[in-house]
């Protein structure tokens, strides 16, 4: 049998004109869901269930129509006024216009779907305040058409810069850095990317900048850092690398226990309260496993969850591919404040590759990023550790990985979602 393959590109969409649509639900990432008269599902940003809206179809992605909001014809009782002036245009927040109770109901439903047949075991832990909680930020600075250096965030679904003066979800010490950074770099850079993190000691900042033609690097010293509100500054300006002050700060919620450190561009959970809640839940799950002598941890990062094992488990093998993060974990886990009753082996390796030589068949602790840990879960099914504790930030990959474990003979003991 022969078959001719027809090549189909994206083509130009026929303009169907404005369409009136009833929004029925929210998707897991905050987009509203409605159904067109012909039955097609369409997803629209910046809407709320119960809204009656006018849209234009803007494309199709992953088999689903996408719509651009033109006008809210009738607002839902669950719609509220977003406190941020750029909400809906900035790509940073997708929920500000949605009533808080509906946000939580939607997130609980997403978590429940991820658990599938085990959704009845789902508990909730309130993890963070609604505003002024985020201690980590990535800013962009670019020249506008008039040549002015503008600071802000990437737009929703685009590469356009949305200018931002202040951000209500950032902790105050981060929000106050916007204008001083813009003023300091204005005569030096064409564009820049700024990573900043707030910790116990203050704010540290890592900047990668493209110089203006012929521009000399700016001064980097104590006076400059103080004016920017920073305790540490790392600037890569073309071929120049200039630093001053601290290279890392302590995560607030760990300061009174075993301190965990992060650098300006390093990863940490976005909010101190949220991470404290995560650590409490994971610690309780580890305790529920009973007496253990060994643990294998994957995606260990700087030791955020590893520190919960100190004094509880004698032998711990931590795997992390980021060598800088492992260096910070080494300071925490192998320093004088660590318990002599726990021995940590810190391994710089890809988690999937390290799983091939994995051992410690008592407890596996997983904290992957959005891609999840499918290969590790398959390996766990082969080696059969007694317990698996899994911290997830993506419901779709969690659902896939739970299915692998469930099919391999594991039973879900408990689950908690954190808002």
Secondary structure, 3 states (H helix, E strand, C coil): CCCCCCCCCCCCCCCCCCEEEEEEEECCCCCEEEECCCCCEEEECCCCCCCEEEEEEEEEECCEEEEEEEEEEECCCCECCCCCCCCCCECCCCCCCECHHHHHHHHHHHHHHHHHHHHHHEEEECCCCCCCCECEEEEEEEECCCCCEEEEEEECCCCCEEECCCCCCECHHHHCHHHHHHHHHCCCEEEEEEEEEECCCCEEEEEEEEECCCCCCCCCCHHHHHHHCCCEEEEEECCEEEEEECCEEECHHHCCCCCCEEECCCCCCCEHHHHHHHHHHHHHHHHHCCCCCEEEEECCCCCCCHHHHCCCCCEEEEEECCHHHHHHHHHHHCCCCCCCCCEEEEEECCHHHHHCCCCCCCEEEECCCCCCCHHHHHHHHHHCCCEEEECCCCHHHHHHHHHHHHHCCCCCCCEEEEC
